[in-house]
Amino acid sequence: MATRVLALCLLLTGCVLGVAFWPSKQVQGATAAVPATWDRVSAASYLDQREIWWQQWPRAQKDHGTVCISCHTNVPYAMARPGLQRELAETAEPAPEKAMLDSVEKRVSQWPEMETFYTDAKSGPGKTVESRATEAVLNAIILAGQDAQLAQLRPITRTAFDNAWALQENSGDLAGAWKWQNFHLGPWEGEESGYQGAALLLLEALKASGGYAKEPAVRTHLDRLRDYLRRQYAAQPLVNRLYVLWASPKEPGLLTRTQKKDLLSALEAQQQTDGGWRTAALDQRERKDHSPAPTASDGYATGLAVLALEDAGLGHHDPTLSRGLAWLAANQQKDGTWSAASINKLRDPKTDAAPFMTDAATAYAVLALQNARRR
């Protein structure tokens, strides 16, 4: 009897120890895949400083005391900064963010009176229309993203959406999309860049509170937008297809199973040995000065790739995703940034345009790490 009791005690002890150690191992594995040791304070400081610089830059000054919206500085900043505010437990909206939003809201509320950022007279044929449509889409993306933090859709944001829908193309190859600002500069101001803007606008419209996407008039515009994204998908560079992968959980019909599988394979094939990705591989184009394309992994490509993989449903145990997250954790610079270089030409680091890619890279890296933590 004593022998049986001893055996039972040993068995129970082994079970208890097994239960005690098993979750510890699982938690350690999960924690290693979701980096927690990145510097949020310095990242926020850099993004705020760059936003302040942009708002004071003479070339960014526009009519009615407003500021130009930039795809490389303003839009990523608007996407990433609210999450940093929450994680840093900041009690008030940062002053640079408030100034940016005040400018956007002023332009939306006085839309018919506002001049376009670029005009045919100064920048060449078609630029007035392109500028108007691009700004309308970006205004809606920025304000809808802010409203998502508030869990409401404000009247000013509805106006921004209305402005964008009014300029949506109804026919031709761009049916369902918008004429986009094209200065032959990747990844945001090229011939195919409007595809990214269209995907982001769809994502924000689907996330909007109060059943906005189900309203009959809105559904009509969204149907055209979905059709455009599906119709033009095959012709897009890899960087653009990642935006569709990012949006696909909100709109599963955007990608077929085969398309998703092929996209994940293509992304895995482009992952570098250090675990990151480089923008020049995701958006391949001939550089204006014929200089060699950057070969190092960068924060913009890696941040975007990780975001897309996270929202594609890959768990943090997935080697492609976990290596991307590890690259982000290991490559934040001392000043809080994740670096990236222009894919269009070799830029002098002393010029005003030199940090633009780093602005976007830092914001996208922050978004990816925030998303990993939430998941």
Sequence and secondary structure as in RCSB ss.txt:
>XXXX:A:sequence
MATRVLALCLLLTGCVLGVAFWPSKQVQGATAAVPATWDRVSAASYLDQREIWWQQWPRAQKDHGTVCISCHTNV
PYAMARPGLQRELAETAEPAPEKAMLDSVEKRVSQWPEMETFYTDAKSGPGKTVESRATEAVLNAIILAGQDAQL
AQLRPITRTAFDNAWALQENSGDLAGAWKWQNFHLGPWEGEESGYQGAALLLLEALKASGGYAKEPAVRTHLDRL
RDYLRRQYAAQPLVNRLYVLWASPKEPGLLTRTQKKDLLSALEAQQQTDGGWRTAALDQRERKDHSPAPTASDGY
ATGLAVLALEDAGLGHHDPTLSRGLAWLAANQQKDGTWSAASINKLRDPKTDAAPFMTDAATAYAVLALQNARRR
>XXXX:A:secstr
 HHHHHHHHHHHHHHHHHHHHHHHHHHHHHHHHS   S HHHHHHHHHHHHHHHHH GGGEEGGGEE   TTTHH
HHHHHHHHHHHHTT SS  HHHHHHHHHHHHHHHTGGG   SS HHHH TTHHHHHHHHHHHHHHHHHHHHHHHH
TS  HHHHHHHHHHHHT   SSTTTTS     SSBTTTBSTTTHHHHHHHHHHHHHH STTGGGSHHHHHHHHHH
HHHHHHTGGGS HHHHHHHHHHTTTSGGGS HHHHHHHHHHHHHH  TTS   HHHHS    TT      S  HH
HHHHHHHHHHHTT  TTSHHHHHHHHHHHH   TTS      SSS   TTSTTTTHHHHHHHHHHHHHHHHHHH 
